[in-house]
Amino acid sequence: MATDAMRPLGASGGSSSARLGSSLHVKGEITGSEDLQIDGSVEGLIQLDERKLTVGATAKVTADIIAREVVVYGTVKGNLRAKDRIEIKKDGSVNGDLTTSRIMIEDGAYFKGSIEIDKSADKDKDSHSAFAKSSAPAAAGKTI
């Protein structure tokens, strides 16, 4: 449901996304390189390393999740690992451990587990931005 205006700047404009409908049930492993919205139920493992996973309001997910970004409107039982951020919306429910560099849990959301803030991603961003700031003036005058 994300529009191009809502996508992070790092996401490519031509990126694709998929949807698992509310009447579908998947047992096993889901891997891929596109954004995914789940409205049905999933048991197993979900691995979308550099992509966004949205757990819809009707979704019931019993799985470990690895993604760049995870947004939960429904129910998740399992551990979540997101490189960028995890959001648990007001009617969302997560029972499991979270590992991410940024976290947002809205009022009314349910969460049981532990949270580990992974600062290594922030250090990478800081070193890249510091490099970009110091090299930007020199690079601005060059023509490629």
CORZI-V881805 format. One record per residue. D_CENTER is the distance of its C-alpha to the mean C-alpha in whole Angstrom. Layout:
# CORZI-V881805
d_center
D_CENTER
D_CENTER
This chain:
# CORZI-V881805
d_center
14
13
16
16
17
14
12
11
14
13
12
15
17
18
15
15
13
14
15
16
19
20
23
21
21
20
21
20
17
15
14
13
12
12
9
10
11
13
16
18
18
17
18
17
14
11
10
8
9
8
7
4
5
7
10
13
16
18
16
17
15
16
14
13
9
8
5
4
1
3
6
9
13
14
15
13
16
14
13
9
8
5
7
7
6
6
8
11
13
17
18
15
16
14
17
15
15
11
11
9
11
10
10
12
14
16
20
20
17
18
17
19
18
17
15
15
14
14
16
17
14
16
19
18
17
20
22
21
22
25
26
25
27
30
31
30
34
35
33
34
37
37
37
35
